[in-house]
Amino acid sequence: MPRASITESSAEPGSFRDRSSRVFYRNGAVLRGVSPQALKNWHALTKTTFFRRFSAEGRLVKTEAVEHSNEPMGSETGEWAGLLKHEPIPVVSYPYEWSFSMLKDAARLQLDLLLAALDEDMTLKDASSFNIQWNGTRPVFIDIPSFEPYQPGHPWAGYRQFCQLFLYPLFLQAYKDVAFQPWLRGSIDGIAPEQFNGLLSWRDLLRPGVFAHVFLQSNAQRRYGATQVDVKSELRSAGFGKQLIIANVRRLRALVDRLHWRPNTSTWSNYYQDHGYSEEDHNLKKAFVANAVQRARRRLVWDLGANTGVFSRIAAETSEYVVATDSDHATIDRLYTSLRDDNQPRILPLVGNLADPSPRLGWRGLERKSLIDRGQPDLVLCLALIHHMVITANIPLQEFVEWLADLGGDLVIEFVTKADPMVKTLLRNKDESYPDYEVPWFEACLARRFRIQERRELLSRTRILYFATAPTA
């Protein structure tokens, strides 16, 4: 099953395995070279009404054909037949950085597109969750060459891929309360049917969708996976038709709608209900952040440890785009649904552990990139976070400040002292006293790599805010 192209792919030969197209970046533009067959499919796609409708709604990446010009279009298989230009995605993200509700909404878009395509005798040959990106909280399908004319009698080629990269991860979270992100990060092709089947009990077979989409598919894989049987020919001979695919996709759509995850209350998902700030301190903190954000036009802001997104929203008021990350899945899921309901177009919430960030993955480390490779921030918000990095994750304070400096942007950071109740909680069962976690050493580390422009101690006297400008040479 071919791997899908994504918008941040490299132009280096062999960096992706989709032989029908290749994506290039040129002066901020996203260009895609396509094969003769992919170009023919593109012309067929542009004649459909669903293509125009989904593009106008922002659910399908805006795309147009352009002249070859002097673009380097060669590949190991010859010259590309045509060139497409896509509207850029602000920041590329991956399914193992999404929350449950994000993956669920992405699955809905995938199925809605397939149903619309089948209605006009087109289909999607792929069903990878990596084919969907985000404009804020709006999912956008980006893999235009996945569309091709429907061939009568052919099954839905992307069904297994949909299960592995959408349905099984959703099942894992909804039915077993097990985080899907490590599974998708651990395997670029998702969770195989036989693998997922081995995780289930007999009682799980009674859950909606499990018997049909896990147990039966796992058995079919064992039965046909190593044989020479031409399954497509057998299906055509049996009278397999488009209506059977439509019925299956509609059942999947209804099944996805019914999936829900009810997370246990985490330590940090209710943080701002019992954070210990006085209302006056909280307002001082918001004003400090707003002032720092407004000092310059911010192209991209990272809000690290975003929690409920209070400061992400402040940053989004005057910035082009904000990436809000937090390691707490439940918190990010709540943030996503809140932003989605508000139709917020400039904040992308992501699940991410800074002590174990998303690495480069795939062939030659180019298929999936690190976050810094996908969008370097010009301002970083690091509020009520440093004590978690130093005390919980055991990252040396100086190392953490060095990492922040290497990001290359301005910085708003909050230092929470050992006298603060939150830090006392973290230190309660620690043998280590963390002698480096002190204000003088922190300020020395900060001054070594940044220019400290403003320092503000909150009324609690246990928290200090700093605004520092871009690292010195």
Salt bridges, closest charged atoms under 4 A:
GLU12 OE1 - ARG364 NH2 2.82
GLU57 OE1 - ARG59 NH2 2.71
GLU71 OE1 - ARG26 NE 3.59
GLU76 OE2 - ARG22 NH2 3.78
GLU97 OE2 - ARG374 NH2 2.75
ASP105 OD1 - ARG108 NH1 2.73
ASP105 OD2 - ARG340 NH1 2.88
ASP112 OD2 - ARG59 NH1 3.98
ASP112 OD1 - ARG253 NE 2.76
ASP121 OD1 - LYS242 NZ 2.72
ASP143 OD1 - ARG32 NH1 3.46
ASP189 OD1 - ARG3 NE 2.81
ASP204 OD2 - LYS176 NZ 2.93
ASP204 OD1 - ARG207 NE 2.91
ASP257 OD1 - ARG108 NE 2.77
ASP257 OD1 - ARG253 NH1 2.65
ASP341 OD1 - ARG340 NE 3.63
ASP342 OD2 - ARG313 NH2 3.11
ASP356 OD1 - ARG185 NH2 2.84
GLU367 OE1 - ARG3 NH1 3.72
ASP373 OD2 - ARG360 NE 2.73
GLU402 OE1 - ARG449 NH1 2.43
ASP406 OD1 - ARG449 NH2 3.24
ASP410 OD2 - ARG298 NH1 2.83
GLU414 OE1 - LYS285 NZ 2.61
GLU414 OE2 - ARG463 NH1 3.39
ASP420 OD1 - ARG463 NE 2.96
GLU438 OE2 - LYS418 NZ 3.13
GLU443 OE2 - ARG455 NE 2.64
GLU454 OE1 - ARG295 NH2 2.96
GLU457 OE2 - ARG461 NE 3.97
